[in-house]
Amino acid sequence: MSFSRPGAVDLSALKKPAAPAGASAAGPAPAGASWVLDVGEQNFQQVLQASVDHVVVLSLWSSRSPQSSTFNQVLADAVNAYAGRMLLAQIDVDANPQIAQMLGAQGVPFVLGVVKGQPVPLFQGTAEDAQVRQYLDELLRVAEANGVTGTAAPVGGAAASDEEEPADDPRFAAADDAYAEGDYAKAVAEYEKLLATNPADTEAAERLAGAKLLQRTEGAELSAARDAAAQNPDDIDAQLLVADLDLSGGHVDDAFGRLIDVVRRTAGDDRERIRARLVEYFTIVGNDDPRVGQARRALATALF
């Protein structure tokens, strides 16, 4: 998964109405349980893929930095207090320089979240326990707004929740493998095969919409796309690309608003393209999200 393109989830744009302070913490972890994992190049992609189901926190550190080594324990204690609502992946930059370079780490400690494969920058340097938990609370709100509410299993143990985690669905094996490798075109093709077989498969439709979004935005540069859309307000492709980038970056209302405005100014095939793209967005964000209900009503008004 590419971390070099725009698309980091924007905390201010995505968060739902704030819960009371500390409300997102799941309480103390069971004795002996841990959600902390040492990660290297061999299992890095696997950890990123897991962020589709539950929050992942990446902590880049160095054994040559006593400060970052000590902070590992502070961060581990904070993450374990959430009892599986997130997994902490600790990455030694000395042993994994390519990962550090890909993530743009300029120093250690360097901490960021991952939600649905997208990076959420948190902070660089150390922080007090209370500050760390504020960052993690906010990260969970972002994840919930994106439909990521799963629970990670303790490292080396059983799942933290009372309900047993379902096994990976073999239907999605080929598509998920392609997705994890960053081959979004192949992932799209595999998900489309599943939908052709069963058009009522809502889970396949959701995964397909997400893979299409990543395929369309791969390699795109946000500022250039915005400039092109501003200079060519009637260019449908330019408007669609900016909306795609806004959505992948967490600016849900901006993406909805831009396309609904274009619907008002178009007709015929162009209008239908925009409407179909919005329907994809609704699938990605989730029909139970209040912003989707508002956007559906605004779209209906624009269409009729």
ZIRA-V72602 format. One line per field, one symbol per residue. ss: DSSP state (H for helix, E for strand, - for the rest). A space follows every 10 residues. Layout:
ss: ???
//
This chain:
ss: ---------- HHHH------ ---------- -----EEE-- ---HHHHHHH ----EEEEEE E----HHHHH HHHHHHHHHH -----EEEEE EE----HHHH HHH------E EEEEE--EEE EEEE----HH HHHHHHHHHH HHHHH----- --E-----E- ---------H HHHHHHHHHH ---HHHHHHH HHHHHHH--- -HHHHHHHHH HHHHHHH--- -HHHHHHHHH H----HHHHH HHHHHHHH-- -HHHHHHHHH HHHHH--HHH HHHHHHHHHH HHHHH----H HHHHHHHHHH HHH-
//
